[in-house]
């Protein structure tokens, strides 16, 4: 969940309600569509429907492209590399040879954090429709608080090259101050789920328009917050999907564990660990007790600097804004036991019932209704595996849905694959494991072969960085 705080919260009264009413009315009007370019001898792939409409869109723009992958969209301006920066290893290859149609647009919304295309409008989406279609559709929400192109390198390039249509949403709010969206605690995160459901329905319609028949399968996938969305969709709207792949999804549970039950421990104890001296060993033990795995210590400095503090403050502001009063998203790197309302001292269990209720509004249950494959790295120190996917796998079993779930713990995987470039001898990328899980799901849905039982996927002892980026065997 790649993630400044600043001004006080703005008013959210009659003006906001009026804006919601206006945009809701706008959603009932016909959506404008841009005619596709006329085909020429070099662009026969433009032949076909000239007026594809995204149901419910307030605005859309359709373009016929010679290349839908980032091999072409970076140059043509149909992606934004800033959206996917830092998510994949630097040596990841890019497939080519995928001509087709791309539709960019947005659904009615009142927030304006997404600046892509100069639209300054949230609820933006992208739909890509390859000429050579395999009959399937892949939908995704973004990790962290990123915009709609965030999955382009990690997911979209590969599934498009396999013939899938692809659609992604910015989840309805973006950026580090995403928590300003909504009128009540938890509403910004709840909107993520609504937006993916909305996009899935719309994308299924566009696919049928483009190809003259409905998709034979619709798959959901995503990493981090995007993985959470996969879990939630298969629990709450299984009728829209045939299955999903959850890449280290964020776990929200009102009773815990969740971000607020382990991140404050990291903020409290890491400074003493980093300082060394007689208190360091005890601080390390506290971090282990909070869920940060032994052997992951080499990743702690980076996560303390980049993720832990910021993540705790901005997500705590989303669900518990009253904790720090008029201050927005706390005080960065405040000393535990010092200033009032320091996030290092945050105690989720002691917070008012309203806070737990806000989390409950977006919580997972484990009651999935379609096949799901989960993968998670054993050295994840943003969402520690023992506080996240280990727990979710138990939830699925306890809900009686274990036959629909496969869970693979990826030895030496961490939350962000770009860190593999910094620690090639200690880490392995999860991206090839995601691809293996995806193909395993395809086989499962075709009835060709059921995936192996959940287990820890060992890191091959003799594999170098190139080998690990090229493949990941989840069947051994």
C-alpha positions as CSV (number, residue, x, y, z in Angstrom):
1,X,0.0,0.0,0.0
2,X,2.3,2.6,-1.3
3,X,1.2,5.8,0.1
4,X,1.2,15.3,3.3
5,X,-0.8,15.8,5.7
6,X,-1.4,19.5,5.9
7,X,-4.5,21.7,6.1
8,X,-7.4,21.2,8.5
9,X,-10.4,19.2,7.2
10,X,-12.7,21.2,5.0
11,X,-16.5,21.5,5.7
12,X,-18.6,18.7,4.4
13,X,-22.1,20.1,4.8
14,X,-24.9,21.3,2.5
15,X,-22.5,22.1,-0.4
16,X,-21.2,18.6,-0.5
17,X,-24.6,17.1,-0.4
18,X,-25.7,19.3,-3.2
19,X,-22.7,18.3,-5.3
20,X,-23.6,14.6,-4.6
21,X,-27.1,15.2,-5.8
22,X,-26.0,16.9,-9.0
23,X,-23.5,14.2,-9.9
24,X,-26.0,11.5,-9.1
25,X,-28.4,13.2,-11.5
26,X,-25.6,13.4,-14.1
27,X,-25.1,9.7,-13.9
28,X,-28.6,9.2,-15.3
29,X,-27.7,11.1,-18.5
30,X,-26.2,9.5,-21.6
31,X,-22.4,9.4,-21.5
32,X,-20.5,11.2,-24.2
33,X,-18.4,8.9,-26.3
34,X,-15.5,9.8,-28.6
35,X,-15.6,8.3,-32.1
36,X,-12.6,6.1,-32.8
37,X,-10.2,7.2,-35.6
38,X,-11.1,6.0,-39.1
39,X,-9.0,2.9,-40.0
40,X,-6.3,3.2,-42.6
41,X,-4.3,0.5,-44.3
42,X,-1.8,0.3,-41.4
43,X,-4.5,0.3,-38.7
44,X,-7.1,-2.2,-39.6
45,X,-7.6,-2.9,-35.9
46,X,-9.7,0.2,-35.7
47,X,-12.4,-1.5,-37.8
48,X,-15.4,-2.4,-35.6
49,X,-17.6,-0.5,-33.2
50,X,-17.0,3.2,-33.4
51,X,-19.1,4.2,-30.4
52,X,-18.2,2.2,-27.4
53,X,-20.0,3.6,-24.3
54,X,-19.0,3.0,-20.7
55,X,-22.2,2.8,-18.7
56,X,-22.5,5.5,-16.1
57,X,-19.4,7.4,-17.2
58,X,-19.5,11.2,-16.9
59,X,-16.7,11.5,-19.5
60,X,-14.8,9.2,-21.7
61,X,-12.2,9.2,-24.5
62,X,-11.6,6.3,-26.8
63,X,-8.4,5.9,-28.8
64,X,-7.2,3.2,-31.2
65,X,-3.6,2.4,-30.3
66,X,-1.0,0.4,-32.1
67,X,0.3,-0.8,-28.7
68,X,-1.7,-1.2,-25.5
69,X,1.3,-2.2,-23.3
70,X,3.7,0.2,-21.7
71,X,6.0,-0.4,-24.6
72,X,3.7,2.0,-26.5
73,X,1.5,3.8,-24.0
74,X,4.4,5.6,-22.3
75,X,5.3,7.3,-25.6
76,X,1.7,7.8,-26.7
77,X,0.7,9.3,-23.3
78,X,-1.8,6.6,-22.5
79,X,-0.2,5.7,-19.2
80,X,1.6,7.6,-16.4
81,X,4.9,6.1,-15.3
82,X,4.6,8.0,-12.0
83,X,1.6,5.8,-11.2
84,X,3.6,2.6,-11.2
85,X,7.0,3.9,-10.1
86,X,8.7,1.7,-7.5
87,X,6.4,-1.3,-7.8
88,X,8.4,-3.6,-10.1
89,X,12.0,-4.8,-10.5
90,X,14.0,-2.6,-12.9
91,X,14.8,-5.6,-15.2
92,X,11.2,-6.6,-15.8
93,X,10.7,-7.1,-19.5
94,X,7.8,-5.5,-21.4
95,X,5.7,-7.5,-23.9
96,X,4.9,-5.9,-27.2
97,X,2.5,-6.5,-30.1
98,X,-0.9,-5.8,-28.5
99,X,-2.9,-3.3,-30.7
100,X,-6.3,-2.3,-29.6
101,X,-8.6,0.3,-28.1
102,X,-8.1,2.2,-24.9
103,X,-10.9,4.1,-23.2
104,X,-10.0,6.6,-20.5
105,X,-12.7,8.4,-18.5
106,X,-14.3,9.0,-15.1
107,X,-17.5,8.3,-13.3
108,X,-19.4,11.1,-11.5
109,X,-17.6,12.0,-8.3
110,X,-17.2,15.1,-6.0
111,X,-13.5,14.7,-5.2
112,X,-10.7,16.1,-7.4
113,X,-7.4,14.5,-6.3
114,X,-6.6,12.7,-9.5
115,X,-4.9,15.1,-12.0
116,X,-4.3,12.7,-14.8
117,X,-5.3,14.1,-18.2
118,X,-5.7,17.5,-16.6
119,X,-9.2,16.4,-15.6
120,X,-8.7,17.0,-11.8
121,X,-11.5,14.5,-11.2
122,X,-11.6,11.2,-9.2
123,X,-13.2,7.9,-10.1
124,X,-11.0,7.8,-13.2
125,X,-10.7,4.5,-15.0
126,X,-9.0,2.9,-18.0
127,X,-10.3,0.1,-20.1
128,X,-8.1,-1.7,-22.7
129,X,-9.6,-3.9,-25.4
130,X,-7.0,-5.9,-27.4
131,X,-7.7,-6.8,-31.0
132,X,-6.8,-10.4,-30.3
133,X,-9.1,-11.3,-27.5
134,X,-9.1,-14.5,-25.5
135,X,-12.6,-14.1,-24.2
136,X,-11.6,-12.9,-20.7
137,X,-11.7,-9.7,-18.7
138,X,-9.3,-8.7,-15.8
139,X,-10.3,-5.9,-13.5
140,X,-8.1,-4.3,-10.8
141,X,-8.0,-1.6,-8.2
142,X,-4.7,0.1,-7.4
143,X,-2.2,-0.4,-4.6
144,X,-1.8,2.3,-2.0
145,X,-3.4,5.5,-3.0
146,X,-2.2,5.5,-6.5
147,X,-4.0,6.3,-9.7
148,X,-5.5,4.1,-12.4
149,X,-2.3,3.2,-14.3
150,X,-0.5,1.9,-11.2
151,X,-0.9,-1.8,-12.3
152,X,0.3,-1.2,-15.8
153,X,3.7,-2.7,-15.5
154,X,3.0,-5.4,-12.9
155,X,-0.3,-6.7,-14.2
156,X,-1.8,-5.0,-17.3
157,X,1.1,-5.6,-19.7
158,X,1.1,-9.3,-19.0
159,X,-2.6,-10.0,-19.1
160,X,-3.1,-7.9,-22.2
161,X,-0.3,-9.9,-23.9
162,X,-2.3,-13.0,-23.0
163,X,-5.3,-11.7,-24.8
164,X,-7.4,-10.4,-21.9
165,X,-9.4,-7.2,-21.9
166,X,-8.3,-5.1,-18.9
167,X,-9.9,-2.4,-16.7
168,X,-8.6,-0.5,-13.7
169,X,-9.9,2.2,-11.4
170,X,-8.3,4.8,-9.2
171,X,-10.7,3.7,-6.4
172,X,-12.4,7.1,-6.2
173,X,-9.8,9.0,-4.2
174,X,-6.0,9.2,-4.5
175,X,-2.9,10.7,-2.8
176,X,-1.7,11.0,0.7
177,X,-4.6,13.0,1.8
178,X,-7.2,10.5,0.5
179,X,-8.9,10.6,3.9
180,X,-10.4,14.1,3.1
181,X,-12.9,12.3,0.8
182,X,-16.2,11.3,2.4
183,X,-18.3,12.8,5.1
184,X,-17.7,10.1,7.8
185,X,-14.8,8.0,9.0
186,X,-14.1,5.0,6.8
187,X,-16.1,6.3,3.8
188,X,-13.0,7.0,1.6
189,X,-12.0,3.3,1.9
190,X,-15.5,2.1,1.5
191,X,-15.7,4.0,-1.8
192,X,-12.8,1.9,-3.1
193,X,-15.1,-1.2,-3.0
194,X,-18.0,0.7,-4.6
195,X,-15.8,1.9,-7.5
196,X,-14.4,-1.5,-8.3
197,X,-17.9,-3.0,-8.4
198,X,-19.0,-0.1,-10.6
199,X,-16.1,-0.5,-13.0
200,X,-16.5,-4.3,-13.2
201,X,-20.2,-3.9,-14.3
202,X,-19.3,-1.2,-16.8
203,X,-16.3,-3.0,-18.2
204,X,-18.3,-6.2,-18.8
205,X,-20.8,-4.1,-20.8
206,X,-18.0,-2.5,-22.9
207,X,-16.4,-5.9,-23.6
208,X,-19.8,-7.2,-24.9
209,X,-20.1,-4.1,-27.1
210,X,-16.6,-4.4,-28.5
211,X,-16.6,-8.1,-29.2
212,X,-20.3,-8.9,-29.8
213,X,-20.5,-11.3,-26.9
214,X,-20.0,-11.3,-23.1
215,X,-16.7,-12.3,-21.5
216,X,-16.5,-16.0,-20.8
217,X,-14.6,-15.2,-17.5
218,X,-14.1,-12.1,-15.4
219,X,-11.1,-12.2,-13.0
220,X,-10.2,-9.7,-10.2
221,X,-6.6,-9.2,-9.2
222,X,-4.5,-6.6,-7.4
223,X,-1.7,-6.0,-4.9
224,X,-1.8,-4.6,-1.4
225,X,-5.0,-2.4,-1.2
226,X,-5.8,-3.8,-4.6
227,X,-5.6,-7.3,-3.1
228,X,-8.0,-6.2,-0.3
229,X,-10.4,-5.2,-3.0
230,X,-10.2,-8.7,-4.6
231,X,-11.0,-10.3,-1.2
232,X,-13.9,-7.9,-0.6
233,X,-15.4,-8.3,-4.1
234,X,-15.4,-12.1,-3.9
235,X,-17.0,-11.9,-0.5
236,X,-19.7,-9.4,-1.4
237,X,-20.2,-9.6,-5.2
238,X,-19.1,-13.1,-6.3
239,X,-21.8,-13.0,-9.0
240,X,-19.6,-10.6,-11.0
241,X,-16.5,-12.7,-11.0
242,X,-15.2,-16.2,-11.8
243,X,-12.3,-15.9,-9.5
244,X,-9.4,-13.8,-8.3
245,X,-5.8,-13.5,-7.3
246,X,-5.0,-11.6,-4.1
247,X,-1.4,-10.3,-4.0
248,X,-0.7,-9.5,-0.3
249,X,-4.1,-7.8,0.3
250,X,-4.5,-5.5,3.2
251,X,-6.5,-7.1,6.1
252,X,-9.2,-5.0,7.7
253,X,-10.9,-6.5,10.8
254,X,-12.7,-4.5,13.5
255,X,-11.3,-6.8,16.2
256,X,-7.8,-6.8,14.7
257,X,-5.3,-7.5,13.5
258,X,-5.2,-4.5,11.3
259,X,-2.8,-1.7,10.6
260,X,-3.5,0.0,13.9
261,X,-2.6,-3.1,16.0
262,X,1.0,-3.5,14.7
263,X,2.2,-0.2,13.2
264,X,2.1,1.7,16.5
265,X,4.5,-0.9,18.0
266,X,6.9,-0.3,15.1
267,X,6.8,3.4,15.7
268,X,7.3,3.0,19.5
269,X,10.1,0.5,19.5
270,X,12.1,1.1,16.3
271,X,14.0,4.2,17.5
272,X,15.4,2.3,20.4
273,X,16.4,-0.6,18.2
274,X,18.1,1.8,15.7
275,X,19.9,3.6,18.5
276,X,21.6,0.4,19.6
277,X,22.8,0.1,23.2
278,X,21.2,-1.9,26.1
279,X,17.6,-1.2,25.0
280,X,18.1,-2.5,21.4
281,X,17.6,-6.2,22.1
282,X,14.3,-5.6,23.9
283,X,13.1,-3.3,21.2
284,X,13.9,-5.9,18.6
285,X,11.9,-8.4,20.6
286,X,8.9,-6.1,20.7
287,X,9.0,-5.6,17.0
288,X,9.0,-9.4,16.5
289,X,6.2,-9.7,19.0
290,X,4.2,-7.2,17.0
291,X,4.5,-9.4,13.9
292,X,7.6,-8.1,12.1
293,X,9.4,-11.4,11.2
294,X,12.9,-12.3,12.5
295,X,15.3,-11.9,9.7
296,X,13.6,-8.9,8.2
297,X,15.7,-6.4,10.2
298,X,17.6,-5.3,7.2
299,X,14.3,-3.9,5.8
300,X,13.3,-2.0,8.9
301,X,15.3,1.3,8.3
302,X,13.7,1.8,4.9
303,X,10.2,1.1,6.1
304,X,10.6,3.3,9.1
305,X,11.7,6.2,6.8
306,X,9.1,5.6,4.0
307,X,6.1,3.6,5.2
308,X,5.4,3.0,8.8
309,X,5.0,6.5,10.2
310,X,3.1,7.8,7.2
311,X,0.8,4.8,6.8
312,X,-0.2,4.8,10.4
313,X,-1.0,8.5,10.4
314,X,-3.0,8.8,7.2
315,X,-5.0,5.6,7.7
316,X,-5.6,6.5,11.4
317,X,-6.9,9.9,10.2
318,X,-9.3,8.1,7.9
319,X,-10.9,5.9,10.6
320,X,-10.2,7.9,13.8
321,X,-9.8,11.6,13.0
322,X,-10.8,12.6,16.6
323,X,-7.6,11.1,18.0
324,X,-5.5,14.1,17.3
325,X,-8.3,16.8,17.4
326,X,-7.9,19.6,14.8
327,X,-4.4,18.3,13.8
328,X,-4.6,16.5,10.5
329,X,-2.9,13.1,10.3
330,X,-0.8,13.6,13.4
331,X,2.7,14.7,14.0
332,X,5.4,13.0,11.9
333,X,7.9,10.9,13.9
334,X,6.6,12.1,17.3
335,X,8.4,10.6,20.2
336,X,6.4,8.0,22.1
337,X,5.4,9.1,25.6
338,X,5.9,12.7,24.6
339,X,3.4,15.0,22.9
340,X,-0.3,14.3,23.2
341,X,-2.0,12.3,20.5
342,X,1.2,10.8,19.2
343,X,0.6,7.9,16.7
344,X,3.4,6.0,18.3
345,X,1.2,5.7,21.4
346,X,-1.9,4.8,19.5
347,X,-3.9,2.0,21.2
348,X,-6.6,0.8,18.9
349,X,-8.2,-1.5,21.5
350,X,-8.9,1.4,23.8
351,X,-10.4,3.7,21.2
352,X,-14.1,4.5,21.2
353,X,-16.6,2.1,19.7
354,X,-17.2,4.5,16.8
355,X,-13.7,3.8,15.6
356,X,-14.1,0.1,15.6
357,X,-17.5,0.5,13.8
358,X,-15.8,2.6,11.1
359,X,-13.3,-0.3,10.5
360,X,-16.2,-2.8,10.6
361,X,-17.8,-1.0,7.7
362,X,-14.9,-2.1,5.4
363,X,-14.0,-5.3,7.2
364,X,-13.4,-8.7,5.6
365,X,-15.2,-11.9,6.7
366,X,-13.5,-14.7,4.8
367,X,-16.9,-15.7,3.2
368,X,-15.6,-15.8,-0.4
369,X,-18.0,-17.0,-3.1
370,X,-15.6,-17.8,-5.9
371,X,-12.1,-19.3,-6.2
372,X,-9.4,-17.2,-4.7
373,X,-5.6,-17.6,-4.7
374,X,-3.6,-15.5,-2.2
375,X,0.1,-15.0,-2.2
376,X,2.2,-13.1,0.4
377,X,5.9,-12.7,1.1
378,X,7.3,-14.0,4.3
379,X,9.5,-10.9,4.7
380,X,6.7,-8.3,4.2
381,X,7.3,-5.6,6.8
382,X,4.5,-3.3,5.8
383,X,1.8,-5.9,6.1
384,X,3.5,-8.6,8.1
385,X,2.4,-12.0,6.9
386,X,1.5,-13.3,10.4
387,X,-0.8,-10.3,10.9
388,X,-2.4,-10.4,7.5
389,X,-2.7,-13.3,5.0
390,X,-2.0,-16.0,7.6
391,X,-5.1,-14.6,9.5
392,X,-7.2,-14.2,6.4
393,X,-6.5,-17.9,5.4
394,X,-7.9,-18.9,8.8
395,X,-10.9,-16.7,8.3
396,X,-11.7,-18.3,5.0
397,X,-11.4,-21.8,6.6
398,X,-13.5,-20.8,9.6
399,X,-16.2,-19.5,7.2
400,X,-16.3,-22.9,5.6
401,X,-14.9,-21.7,2.3
402,X,-11.5,-23.4,2.4
403,X,-12.2,-25.4,-0.7
404,X,-12.4,-22.1,-2.7
405,X,-9.1,-20.8,-1.4
406,X,-5.4,-21.5,-2.0
407,X,-2.7,-19.7,0.0
408,X,1.0,-19.5,-0.9
409,X,3.5,-18.0,1.4
410,X,6.5,-16.9,-0.8
411,X,9.8,-17.3,1.1
412,X,11.9,-14.1,1.1
413,X,9.2,-12.0,-0.7
414,X,8.6,-8.5,0.6
415,X,5.8,-6.0,0.1
416,X,7.4,-4.0,-2.8
417,X,9.2,-5.8,-5.6
418,X,11.5,-2.8,-6.3
419,X,13.3,-3.6,-3.1
420,X,14.6,-6.7,-4.7
421,X,16.9,-4.5,-6.7
422,X,18.5,-3.2,-3.5
423,X,18.7,-6.6,-1.9
424,X,19.1,-9.1,-4.7
425,X,20.8,-11.7,-2.4
426,X,18.1,-11.5,0.3
427,X,14.8,-11.0,-1.5
428,X,12.8,-12.5,-4.3
429,X,10.2,-10.8,-6.4
430,X,6.5,-11.7,-6.0
431,X,5.6,-10.7,-9.6
432,X,6.5,-14.1,-11.2
433,X,4.6,-15.8,-8.3
434,X,1.6,-13.7,-9.1
435,X,1.8,-14.9,-12.7
436,X,2.1,-18.5,-11.7
437,X,-0.9,-18.1,-9.4
438,X,-2.9,-16.5,-12.2
439,X,-2.3,-19.3,-14.6
440,X,-3.1,-21.8,-11.8
441,X,-6.4,-20.0,-11.4
442,X,-7.1,-20.3,-15.1
443,X,-6.5,-24.0,-15.0
444,X,-8.7,-24.3,-11.9
445,X,-11.6,-22.5,-13.6
446,X,-11.2,-24.6,-16.7
447,X,-11.3,-27.8,-14.7
448,X,-8.0,-28.8,-16.1
449,X,-6.2,-29.0,-12.8
450,X,-6.8,-27.9,-9.2
451,X,-4.0,-25.9,-7.7
452,X,-1.8,-27.6,-5.1
453,X,-2.7,-27.2,-1.5
454,X,-1.5,-24.0,0.2
455,X,2.1,-24.1,1.4
456,X,5.3,-22.1,1.7
457,X,7.0,-21.7,-1.6
458,X,10.7,-22.1,-0.9
459,X,13.3,-19.9,-2.5
460,X,15.4,-22.1,-4.8
461,X,18.9,-22.3,-3.2
462,X,20.7,-22.1,-6.5
463,X,18.6,-19.4,-8.2
464,X,20.1,-16.0,-9.1
465,X,18.2,-12.8,-9.5
466,X,17.5,-13.4,-13.2
467,X,16.1,-16.9,-12.4
468,X,13.8,-15.6,-9.7
469,X,12.4,-12.9,-12.0
470,X,11.8,-15.4,-14.7
471,X,9.8,-18.0,-12.8
472,X,8.1,-19.0,-9.6
473,X,7.0,-22.6,-9.1
474,X,4.0,-22.7,-6.7
475,X,3.5,-26.4,-7.4
476,X,6.6,-27.5,-5.5
